[in-house]
Amino acid sequence: MGIPLPQSFPPFAIGKTYSWQFFLLCNQSDRFAVNGVVRRVAITHDMKKELQGRKTLQQKIITYRKYGLMP
């Protein structure tokens, strides 16, 4: 799921962590909060080169984990 940001929204800064939160209102009695964090990182030359050779999402996830970007 994607949430578009306004054109006037400044780009995320490299190295900075951002938190987000959504509230889901299913009906009057069912309300849920969903939250998380995202951090923008600079991609290294080696990581970029390795990702270009990855075709599937599963292969890309392996690379992201290798560089410490996913658990």
N, C-alpha and C positions, 0 to 999 in steps of 0.2 A: 504494500500500500504506500502510496506517495502523497505527500502534502505539498502542493506548490507554495513557494514563498513569493512575496511581492518582489517586483523588479528592483524596488528601492532598498530591499533588504541587503545589508553588506555581506560579502562572502565570509565564510567561516575562516578564522585565522589558523594557520598551521601551528600545531602544538597546544592549542587551546581546547578545553573540554567544555561541552555544552550539555545541559540537561533539558529534557522535554517531558511533558506530561499531557495526557489526554484523559478526559472523563467521558465514559460511555453511559448514556442514559437510555436504558432499554425500556423502562416504563417508570411509573411513579415510585415503585418500591425497589427496583433493581438498578443500582448505580455502581459502576466499576471505575477504578482509577488504574491507568496503565502509564508507566514511566520508564525512563531509561536515560542513558547518556551516549553521546557520540563525540569522538575526538578526531579532528582532522590531522593527518600525519603527512609528512613529505615522503614521496616515493623515491627510493634510491634507483640508481641506474640498473643495478643488478636485479632488483625486484621487478622493474618495468620490463626488462629483457625476459625474465623468467615467465612473467604473466602473459607476454605476447605469444609464448609457445603453448600456453594452456588453452584448450578449446572448451572444456566443459566446466560447469560451475564447481563440480567436485574437485577437479584438478586445480582450479583457482583457490578453493578453500585450503587445499594442502599448502599452497604457496603463502597464503595469508597467515596460516598457523606457523609456518616456518619462520616468518618474520615477526612473530609475536602479536599479530593483529587480531587473532581470534583465539578463543579458548580451545 
